[in-house]
Amino acid sequence: MPEQDAAESAPQVVSSFLERRREQVAQRWADALLFRSVFTLSRDEAVEACKAVVDALSEVAVSGRLEDIDAPGFGTVREQLGRMAATRARAGSTPSQIADEVAGLRVPAMDLLRDEFTDPTSAQAQESVLALTVLLGTLRLVVMETALDANSELIERQRQQLLEVATPVIKLWESTVAVPLIGTLDSARSQVVMESLLEAIVDQRARYAILDITGVPTVDSLVAQHLMKTVAAARLMGAECIVSGIRPAIAQTIVQLGIDLGSVVTRASLADALAYALGRQGIEMTRSDTGASAR
Amino acid sequence: MHISGQASATSLPIGSDADLAWVRQHVRQCAAQLGFGLVQQTKLVTAASELARNTLVHGGGGHAEITPLDNGLTRGLRMRFADQGPGIRDLELAMTDGYTSGGGLGLGLSGAKRLVHEFRVDTEPGRGTTVTAVAWVAQVPASRKGLQ
């Protein structure tokens, strides 16, 4: 049964072909769009990167897991492929374009493989070509999967960073703290804001808390409700809340929406709010004449 | 009625809080492009935020359709929010300031109506709700039209 033998050994054929022709395949791939456009500085780097991919494919072929994207052989190049895909994506390539670029590696490799056989129409030659096609299809999947993983990791990391960025509580003065709110104030965010503000009120023994909404683009009824709840909670802790940073457009919108902020002390700017808080504590600021003239 | 030289409408899904942010951003962008002033932009975005949240919270999700308008004299923006939810049983009550069935301030519908020039609610219990709001660039608010 010669055909049976051929089918069984096809991955082996592909593997030994990749080992033997490592240099040639790498040289040709280095000229393919995918590698050429990522490694723009040095062609040697591109060739090195190609060799790493060829080695990985050879290892996968030996293991016989041609269609397995989790084959251990891919492990060594996964990170490199992910970086390459990310580079292409940053350069403006769509996922399908990147997939096409990976598919562009097939023809050069296939030409070299066909040259290996004296009779390219023989069963063994055809089986081997098929095996290499399958292997490169799997490589394409690995690249896409790695790229997607990298993307979702990035999004998750950014989300975490955003939550941290969102709610710093700043001590402005003895017993006066401020929270500059930035971005959309949804339920989850406002919960975080309220908690960190209440904690700060206890820690700093704050009597005055300033909520600055300069960085909040939209104040609708839900955001207003969150603000009022935070103000009420701070009041229960014995602190007076001042809402500052109300821009003219927001002020007009709040009025037309019908939101009653009458129970909340509001100021146009953070500076006004601080002046109010200091004034309530009997702190007066005066410009020192001697200080200015002495210099 | 007003529509001539109408640009294409954009349909956005409303299924989560993140979608609301997307709707707000899109409305702000459209309004800025159409030449709405900063105050009107803010009002439109706020109205969109209220109505989209109603679609999400009371209607169980749906979609928003944002359409630039041009009536020959001025340009405008139409926002349509549609859901397949339970509908509104007593529209007059729902439009009353301070009435809420969802634990909010009860200003969503009535407040949004005050922020735009034309406002219309189509609803039927059990068959969903469609709210349409239109605003025109640099135009004093028209006299309040009755519902439906």
Interface residues (C-beta under 8 A of the other chain):
Chain A: T184 D186 S187 A188 P217 T218 V219 D220 S221 L222 A224 Q225 P248 A249 I250 Q252 T253 Q256 L257 G258 I259
Chain B: D17 L20 A21 R24 R28 L38 V39 Q41 T42 K43 V45 T46 S49 E50 R53 D97 G104 L105 L107 G108 S110 G111 A112 R114 L115
